[in-house]
Amino acid sequence: MSPIQTVIVDDEALARGVLREMLAAHADVEIAAECGNGFEAVKVVSEMRPDLVLLDIQMPKLDGFEVLELIASDVTVIFVTAYDQYAIRAFEVHAVDYLLKPFSPERLAEALDRARARIAAKEQVPDGLVAAGRARQTPLERILIRDRADVHVIPVDKIDYLESQDDYVSVKASGKSFLKEQTLAELETLLDEDVFVRIHRRYILNIARLSRIELAVKDNRIAILADGSKLPISRSGYARLKELLK
Amino acid sequence: MHPILSDRRRLALYLLGWLPIGLLLTAGLSARASWPTAAALLLPLSIVFAFMSLNAGYLCRVFPIDARATLWRTLIVQVVAAAMVSALWIAIGEMWVRALTFIAPDLPVGVVFAERRLLLFVIGALLFWLASILHYLLIAFEASQQAERRAIELSLLTRDAELKALRAQIDPHFLFNSLHSISALTTVDPAAARRMCLLLADFLRETLRLGANNRISLADEFALADRFLEIERVRLGSRLQVTRETDPQATACLVPPLLIQPLVENAVVHGVSQLIEGGTIRIAASRGGPTLTIRVENPCDPDRPRRQRAGLGLDLLKKRVVTQFGAEGTVLVEEDGGCFRVEVRIPAEVAA
């Protein structure tokens, strides 16, 4: 049997050290990489496709859940944290175990046994479930986008508008656009409905960016944004916009 | 409790107050009768009425003048009570007159009393109302005193509770993370593990000890922060840097305990530890005349999720500064770009 390729993710060197030390007792576990932050973790995990990730939750920039959202769902995850309040959410995103710091070598061995069983069964977590765990944090405060190995974190208040492109959403923020693998309808349910409004089948607008509304042809309105860009407004979109501006 | 009978000093003052009334009544009557006649008749009766009027105290308790009571009912009760007490007084007067005629038959008390009976009845009723007003005033005075006392007790209790809350404020995650660091160090560097244990014990003990004081020196507060930062440095390594600018005049000042510690904790938990490269926490304290200024500044991630922003600790700090220093204390919180800054200004106090 091939060894279990494992990646350790923790922003604290000592915490990585204790895992490395305890994992040495398990011959079938091979440490493929260690990451000191979430960005590195996303990059390393998507490149190496390890079997197991030992993932800290409280990390700078990207927390453990955000890392999980951005990496492939076929990797088995054990969360390692000093915070007990995330346990429920951790199991909702199908983590095999949840280790509370400080933990004993026995407790880690138990978690590894579960991971071995999960890996042997080649159980895969349906994509929807990961998203469901994520959905608890609504309204969304930032949108995470993986562009190959790079990760962009876009705070929602920096977003100008979102444009649907089939199964993707193009996120326009500060003059740049980023492609996210998610449908516009899905994103719409996650965004703050007092700020973001679906003005058209293909567009969601950040209301703070709206400069004025122009009447193009009869019953055909156009939203002019602060930076001058123009977006079409559908009839039902106009009704929603009016409701929000009231 | 009766507002006058319950206090011997008050009762004495009350009876003393009746002396001029008795004399006044006597003087009023002496226009008609001789001095001895008026005095023999009215001085004892005044003293009797003084005691009778004490009944107003019970009446005032049962029919208080406050928002809940109906005013007209209280008025009717007072009118009826005054009439009854005064009538009883006149009856007692009647008996006293008979007794006097028996003891000193040459004094014409009987005639004088018969002539002035109605007037005395009216005066008696008025005096009873006067007594009622006095009792109402005393009751109100007692109530306000009691409210004041309760307010003081309450503020003492709140301060006590606040300190307990402060001492309980030691973040459990800080403890768990520290214990995890110790667990990691035990095999790699046992000496460092022991040092960390001692630091942690020191920090906990000092937090409890300082929290029990009303005021501590800023130097003590900073020493506590140093221990905390040293523990966090074991965990965060070179990501955590600290600089401090203080002048000895400032560190000699007295501050409420654990005033700065939450700021330093925030600077680590919500600031430096949320940055991949870490950063430098700048702590400064200076004294300008009557004002002590303490500033804690840290780099932060401007894009961090809102829920990670420091809230509770800062609110508590603001509340403490307001309750302890009123308008003389200010807490200024600023964030621009990637820099978070809290400035606390309080009156500079030094140990006597």
Interface residues (C-beta under 8 A of the other chain):
Chain A: D11 E12 A13 L14 A15 G17 V18 E21 G36 N37 F39 Q58 P60 K61 A82 Y83 L100 K101 P102 E141 R142 V153 P155
Chain B: H173 F176 N177 L179 H180 S181 I182 S183 A184 L185 T187 V188 V234 R235 L236 G237 S273 Q274 L275 I276 D301 D303 P305 R306 R307
